[in-house]
Amino acid sequence: MKKVLIIASITMMMLNCKKQESKMENPKSNIEISKNEMMKGTLITNENIVDVLEIQRVIDAQVNAYDNQDWDIAKSFMTDEFETTVGQEGTGMMKADDFLGRAKTYHENAEEFVTHHSNSGYRIFFNDKDHATAFARGVIIVKSTPAGEYEEGGTLQMERWNSYEYGLKRTSEGWKINKILITYNNDKMTSIPKK
């Protein structure tokens, strides 16, 4: 049963990707960002450099906590509810507890479930002084046992190249993630039989 749940979960993650158009709208600020602007980001100045670095730190710290299965720390970098394309068809709202609870279930229902996220190429736009949009590129490595096409404890290894759009909101506790939109650009999956 665990194998079926894990394979179904991974399959759903793959099927629920949403290809975003070259122009992206930010519903929080009603700004439209062209592909050319998206490639550049907001000019870094003396006035915004601390916020730029803090936004990058928040995104990286949240992803690192997720990979290390520290759900409380991961949640501390997120708003209670956020906009996402993860785990659903299209874009919708999801509670941080549901998002992280699903990830926790993957780990608990597998002999081994490892994720490693690596993001780079941040381009940050300030919609106003309290709201920002960050675009990034990323790679996710996943190792899941048992999973893949083998019934008797085989392993699925996956590499996934993504494009991200994060929304961030300044709160009394600092910047928090209120949007995670993912475009899955390319996948490489390998099933490894049990030795």
C-alpha positions in Angstrom: 0.0 0.0 0.0 2.9 2.4 0.8 4.3 1.8 -2.7 1.0 2.7 -4.3 0.6 5.8 -2.2 4.1 7.1 -3.0 3.9 6.3 -6.7 0.5 8.0 -6.9 1.8 11.0 -5.0 4.8 11.4 -7.2 2.6 11.0 -10.3 0.2 13.6 -9.1 3.1 16.0 -8.5 4.1 15.5 -12.1 0.7 15.9 -13.5 -0.2 19.0 -11.6 2.4 21.2 -13.2 1.2 24.3 -14.9 3.0 25.9 -17.8 3.0 29.7 -17.3 2.8 32.1 -20.1 5.7 34.5 -20.9 3.7 37.3 -19.3 2.9 36.7 -15.6 0.4 38.6 -13.6 0.7 39.2 -9.9 -2.9 39.3 -8.5 -1.7 41.0 -5.3 -0.4 44.1 -7.1 -2.1 43.9 -10.5 1.2 44.5 -12.2 2.1 42.7 -15.4 5.7 41.6 -15.9 7.0 41.0 -19.4 9.5 38.2 -20.1 12.2 40.9 -20.7 11.5 42.5 -17.3 11.4 39.1 -15.6 14.9 38.3 -16.8 16.3 41.5 -15.3 14.6 42.0 -11.9 14.4 45.3 -10.0 17.7 47.2 -9.9 19.5 46.6 -6.6 20.0 49.9 -4.7 21.3 51.0 -1.3 17.7 51.3 -0.2 16.6 47.8 -1.1 19.7 45.6 -0.8 18.9 44.4 2.7 15.4 43.4 1.5 16.8 41.6 -1.6 19.2 39.6 0.6 16.6 38.9 3.2 14.1 37.6 0.5 16.8 35.3 -0.9 17.6 34.0 2.6 13.9 33.4 3.4 13.4 31.3 0.3 16.6 29.3 0.7 15.9 28.8 4.5 12.3 27.5 3.8 13.6 25.1 1.1 16.4 23.9 3.3 14.0 23.3 6.2 11.7 21.4 3.9 14.6 19.1 2.7 15.6 18.5 6.3 12.0 17.7 7.3 11.9 20.5 9.9 8.3 21.3 9.3 8.0 24.0 12.0 10.9 26.0 10.6 9.6 25.6 7.1 6.2 26.9 8.2 7.8 29.9 10.0 8.9 31.3 6.6 5.4 31.0 5.1 2.1 32.8 5.6 -0.7 30.6 7.0 -2.3 30.3 3.5 -0.5 30.9 0.2 -1.2 30.8 -3.5 0.3 27.8 -5.3 0.3 25.4 -8.3 1.7 22.6 -6.1 -0.6 19.6 -5.5 -3.6 21.0 -7.5 -4.8 21.7 -11.0 -4.1 25.3 -11.8 -3.4 28.0 -9.3 -5.3 28.0 -6.0 -4.9 28.7 -2.3 -3.5 26.2 0.1 -2.9 26.2 3.8 0.8 25.9 4.8 -0.2 23.1 7.3 -1.7 21.0 4.4 1.3 21.6 2.1 3.8 20.6 4.8 1.6 17.8 6.1 1.5 16.2 2.6 5.3 16.4 2.5 5.6 14.8 5.9 3.3 11.9 4.8 5.7 11.2 1.9 8.6 10.8 4.4 6.6 8.7 6.9 5.2 6.3 4.2 8.5 5.4 2.6 11.5 3.4 3.7 13.5 6.3 2.3 12.3 9.6 0.9 15.0 12.3 0.2 14.6 15.6 -1.5 17.2 18.2 -2.3 16.3 21.6 -3.7 18.8 24.0 -5.2 17.7 27.5 -6.4 19.6 30.1 -8.2 19.3 33.1 -10.5 17.0 35.2 -8.3 15.3 38.2 -9.9 13.3 40.2 -7.4 10.6 42.8 -8.1 9.2 45.1 -5.4 5.5 45.6 -6.1 5.5 48.0 -3.2 7.5 48.4 0.0 5.7 45.4 1.6 5.2 43.0 -1.3 7.7 41.4 -3.7 7.9 38.8 -6.4 11.0 36.6 -6.8 11.7 34.5 -9.9 14.3 31.7 -9.7 15.5 28.6 -11.4 15.9 25.4 -9.5 16.7 21.7 -9.5 15.0 19.1 -7.3 16.5 15.7 -6.7 14.2 13.1 -5.3 15.0 9.6 -4.1 12.1 7.4 -3.0 12.1 3.8 -1.8 10.0 1.8 -2.5 8.8 3.4 -5.7 9.3 3.3 -9.4 8.3 0.4 -11.6 9.7 -2.2 -9.3 7.2 -3.8 -6.8 9.8 -5.3 -4.4 11.4 -2.3 -2.8 12.9 -0.7 -5.8 13.9 3.0 -5.8 12.8 5.9 -7.9 15.3 8.6 -8.6 14.2 11.9 -10.2 15.8 15.1 -11.3 13.5 17.9 -12.1 14.4 21.3 -13.5 12.0 24.1 -12.5 11.2 27.7 -12.9 9.7 29.4 -9.8 7.6 32.5 -9.0 7.6 33.3 -5.3 5.4 35.9 -3.7 6.6 37.5 -0.5 4.9 39.7 2.0 6.6 41.8 4.8 5.1 41.0 8.2 6.0 41.9 11.8 8.1 38.8 11.8 9.9 39.6 8.6 9.4 38.6 5.0 7.2 35.5 4.5 6.4 33.4 1.4 2.7 33.9 0.3 3.0 32.4 -3.2 4.8 29.4 -4.8 4.2 28.9 -8.5 6.2 26.2 -10.2 6.8 25.4 -13.9 8.3 22.0 -14.4 10.6 22.4 -17.3 12.2 18.9 -17.6 12.2 15.6 -15.7 14.6 12.7 -15.7 13.3 9.6 -13.8 15.1 6.3 -13.2 13.8 3.2 -11.6 16.4 1.2 -9.8 15.5 -2.4 -8.8 16.2 -3.7 -5.3 19.6 -5.4 -5.1 
